[in-house]
Each structure stands twice: as C-alpha cells, then as structure tokens.
Amino acid sequence: MTSFNRKSIKIITYSFYIVLLDQVSKFLVLNTLGFERSKIIIPNLLNFTLVKNRGAAFSLLSNYTSLLTVISILASLLLITIILKFPPRSHSNLIGLAYLLGGTLGNGIDRCFKGYVLDFLELIPINFPIFNVADISINIAIICFVIDIIKTKDKSELKY
C-alpha cells in the first residue's frame, strides 16, 4: 500500500470517528434532555440547550434547508474526491481534511435525515449561537488549513 493510500485511509478513518462523536453526542443530548430545556454543564460557562438549526452557520439561509442539504452532500463528495485523488501536503493539511469531512458529514447526516441540524452547546458568557461537535470540527479544520498556509509560506520565504 502506498503512502498516498495510507494517508487517504487515515483521513477517512479520522473523519468517521468525528462523525461518530458528533452523532452520538447529538443522540445522547436529544434522549436525555430533549428540546425546549437547558442543562447547566459548567456554571456561567456552558449549557446544553438542544435546538433545531434549519440554516447554516449562525442560522444563515434558514429557509433553504433543501439547498443546504444538497450543498452538504456535494461538499462531502468533493472532499472525498480530493482526499482520494490528491495526497495531503502536510500533517496539518491531513488533519484539516479529516476534521472538515467529519464536520461536513456530521451536519449533512442531520440535514438528510431530519431536515435540520441539532445544535446543543451553548456558551453562556458570550452571545454566541448554539453549536455542535461537527461545527467545532469545521472550525478546527480552518485552523489547520491556516497553519498549513503559514508553514508553507514560511518554507517558500526561506528559499530566497
């Protein structure tokens, strides 16, 4: 097995675990808390408050659930194609792809089967939208890609 195939399998495996964590966390909160209730997890910091998010980030495009479902499916397929056809350039890129695919699939599964995304993590001290594990994964992916860009830029500057 080539290192390309190993890297692709590693990314898809990591993504699977992220989707599993996302879906299990949503299932547990739904079955133990239910909707319209809140549970204090860390006083003055974190509550579990389960909500239906019919939109994208920050509830954007709330009236376009079907469009967001199609976008989730297409984005996931595109990411899988990229992972299988183009080996990641670096460890940061590999981790970023895994987290992005996991987050995209996690929220995509909700949209496909429920028609909305379950969000439940509520930060109390700031006025921030309620989010979930898939959302965190997508943000971690962005951080990994930024790190990869900075490292790549630093390496290119050293050549001159």
Secondary structure, 3 states (H helix, E strand, C coil): CCHHHHHHHHHHHHHHHHHHHHHHHHHHHHHHCCECCEEEEECCCEEEEEEEECCCHHHCCCCCHHHHHHHHHHHHHHHHHHHHHCCCCCHHHHHHHHHHHHHHHHHHHHHHHHCCEEEEEEECCCCCCCECHHHHHHHHHHHHHHHHHHHHHHHHHHCC
